[in-house]
Amino acid sequence: MRNFWGGNEGTRQSDGRILVGGVALSDTLSTNLVVNNVALLAPTTALKNRKWVFILNADDADFVYIGGATVSTTNGFTLYPHQAAFIPISDDAAVYVISTGAAVNADVRVLEGA
């Protein structure tokens, strides 16, 4: 398995940058999503040259599910409240999120690194 977290994570580099996942914080993009029972692309537009995506279910009560374009609550990977997934991924690949119902507005945060 490839190690995505180097030995210098969280340390300030000589040029002033701080690395997270081998990526300078200046090379990241953060997005907030409100997720219900319609699958959403997370994020709607990928960061150019993306290397990874971190998806956090920031909701206090609702489950969200991640997967491909056909993700559903029965075939998706479950993220419990306050659970996250780190996914090594390129900018031409897609991750979708969905929640349990139309009345559910789950809070999801997405952080990408390039």
C-alpha positions as CSV (number, residue, x, y, z in Angstrom):
1,M,0.0,0.0,0.0
2,R,1.3,3.4,-0.9
3,N,2.1,5.8,2.0
4,F,0.3,9.1,1.3
5,W,1.4,10.6,4.6
6,G,5.1,11.5,4.6
7,G,7.3,12.1,7.6
8,N,7.1,15.9,7.4
9,E,3.3,16.2,7.6
10,G,2.1,19.3,9.4
11,T,5.5,20.9,9.4
12,R,6.4,24.3,7.9
13,Q,8.5,23.9,4.8
14,S,11.5,26.3,4.0
15,D,9.2,28.2,1.6
16,G,6.6,28.7,4.4
17,R,4.1,26.1,3.2
18,I,2.5,23.5,5.5
19,L,2.0,20.0,4.0
20,V,-1.1,17.8,4.5
21,G,-1.1,14.5,2.6
22,G,2.1,15.6,0.8
23,V,0.2,18.6,-0.5
24,A,0.7,22.3,0.5
25,L,-2.3,23.8,2.1
26,S,-2.3,26.4,-0.6
27,D,-3.0,23.6,-3.1
28,T,-6.3,22.5,-1.5
29,L,-9.9,23.3,-2.0
30,S,-12.7,23.1,0.6
31,T,-16.4,22.7,-0.3
32,N,-19.5,22.4,1.8
33,L,-22.5,20.3,0.5
34,V,-26.1,19.9,1.7
35,V,-26.9,16.3,0.8
36,N,-30.4,14.6,0.6
37,N,-31.8,11.7,-1.4
38,V,-30.4,12.9,-4.8
39,A,-26.8,11.8,-5.5
40,L,-24.4,14.8,-5.7
41,L,-21.0,15.0,-7.2
42,A,-18.5,15.7,-4.4
43,P,-17.4,18.4,-5.2
44,T,-19.3,19.6,-8.2
45,T,-16.1,20.7,-9.9
46,A,-12.8,18.8,-9.2
47,L,-9.6,20.7,-8.2
48,K,-7.2,20.6,-11.2
49,N,-4.5,17.9,-10.8
50,R,-6.3,16.5,-7.7
51,K,-4.5,13.7,-6.0
52,W,-6.8,13.0,-3.1
53,V,-10.2,13.9,-1.6
54,F,-11.2,13.9,2.1
55,I,-15.0,13.6,2.6
56,L,-16.4,14.3,6.1
57,N,-20.0,13.6,7.2
58,A,-20.2,16.7,9.5
59,D,-23.8,16.0,10.3
60,D,-24.8,15.2,13.9
61,A,-27.4,12.6,13.2
62,D,-27.7,11.5,9.5
63,F,-25.8,8.9,7.6
64,V,-24.4,9.6,4.2
65,Y,-23.2,7.2,1.5
66,I,-20.4,7.6,-1.0
67,G,-19.8,5.8,-4.3
68,G,-20.0,6.2,-8.0
69,A,-22.7,7.9,-10.1
70,T,-25.3,5.2,-9.2
71,V,-24.7,5.4,-5.4
72,S,-27.7,4.7,-3.2
73,T,-28.3,4.0,0.4
74,T,-28.1,0.3,-0.3
75,N,-24.9,0.1,-2.4
76,G,-22.9,3.1,-1.1
77,F,-20.1,3.1,1.5
78,T,-21.6,4.4,4.7
79,L,-20.2,7.4,6.5
80,Y,-21.7,7.7,10.0
81,P,-22.1,11.1,11.7
82,H,-18.7,12.7,12.1
83,Q,-16.9,9.9,10.1
84,A,-14.6,10.7,7.2
85,A,-13.0,8.9,4.2
86,F,-9.7,9.7,2.6
87,I,-9.6,8.7,-1.1
88,P,-6.6,8.8,-3.4
89,I,-8.2,10.0,-6.6
90,S,-7.4,11.9,-9.8
91,D,-9.4,14.9,-11.0
92,D,-11.0,12.9,-13.8
93,A,-12.6,10.4,-11.4
94,A,-15.8,11.1,-9.6
95,V,-17.2,10.5,-6.1
96,Y,-20.9,11.0,-5.3
97,V,-22.7,11.4,-2.0
98,I,-26.3,10.7,-1.0
99,S,-28.3,10.7,2.2
100,T,-31.4,8.8,3.5
101,G,-34.3,11.0,2.4
102,A,-35.7,14.1,0.8
103,A,-36.3,15.8,4.2
104,V,-32.7,15.0,5.3
105,N,-30.2,17.8,4.7
106,A,-26.9,16.2,5.8
107,D,-23.9,18.5,6.2
108,V,-20.9,17.1,4.2
109,R,-17.5,18.8,3.9
110,V,-15.1,18.0,1.1
111,L,-11.3,18.8,1.1
112,E,-9.3,18.1,-2.1
113,G,-5.5,18.2,-2.5
114,A,-3.5,18.7,-5.7
